[in-house]
Amino acid sequence: MITCVVTYTIDPAKTREFEAFARAWMDLVGRHGGVHHGYFLPSEGAGLRHRRRVRGATPG
């Protein structure tokens, strides 16, 4: 099993584009056998940094 944690810095002018990317990515993870645990925002006042966690089977 592999767990990935990815940190994003989101341009406030492009939140709609990021939302479209995030929804597409969640679908792709599921289609390829992974489990997408969602997107997690940091505590209040931390800015527009965004994290996600994905878990899936190891390749091969």
C-alpha positions as a printed Julia matrix, in Angstrom:
60×3 Matrix{Float64}:
   0.0    0.0     0.0
   1.17   3.53   -0.82
  -0.02   6.69    0.93
   0.64  10.05   -0.71
   0.26  13.45    0.91
   0.38  16.36   -1.51
   0.46  20.03   -0.48
  -0.89  22.71   -2.82
  -0.65  26.48   -2.73
  -3.79  27.74   -4.44
  -3.96  30.98   -6.41
  -7.06  32.76   -5.02
  -7.98  33.82   -8.55
  -8.08  30.18   -9.7
 -10.14  28.39   -7.04
 -12.72  27.22   -9.62
  -9.98  25.67  -11.73
  -8.56  23.93   -8.68
 -12.0   22.6    -7.77
 -12.38  21.1   -11.28
  -8.91  19.53  -11.0
  -9.69  18.14   -7.53
 -12.97  16.52   -8.64
 -11.31  14.96  -11.7
  -8.4   13.64   -9.61
 -10.76  12.03   -7.06
 -12.54  10.21   -9.89
  -9.27   8.98  -11.41
  -7.99   7.64   -8.08
 -11.19   5.63   -7.61
 -11.13   4.29  -11.17
  -7.63   2.94  -10.65
  -8.37   1.15   -7.38
  -7.24   3.78   -4.91
  -9.1    5.44   -2.07
  -9.18   9.24   -2.03
  -9.69  10.48    1.52
 -10.57  14.0     0.47
  -9.01  17.4     0.69
  -8.08  18.91    4.03
  -7.75  22.62    4.71
  -5.3   23.8     7.34
  -6.4   25.61   10.46
  -7.87  29.08   10.2
  -5.44  31.79    9.17
  -2.95  29.48    7.47
  -3.58  30.87    3.97
  -4.67  28.96    0.9
  -2.53  25.86    1.34
  -4.39  22.65    0.66
  -3.52  19.01    1.36
  -4.9   15.75    0.11
  -4.3   12.17    1.08
  -4.57   9.22   -1.31
  -4.16   5.56   -0.48
  -3.91   2.75   -3.01
  -2.43  -0.61   -3.75
   1.19  -0.78   -4.81
   1.73  -1.16   -8.55
   2.58  -4.6    -9.89
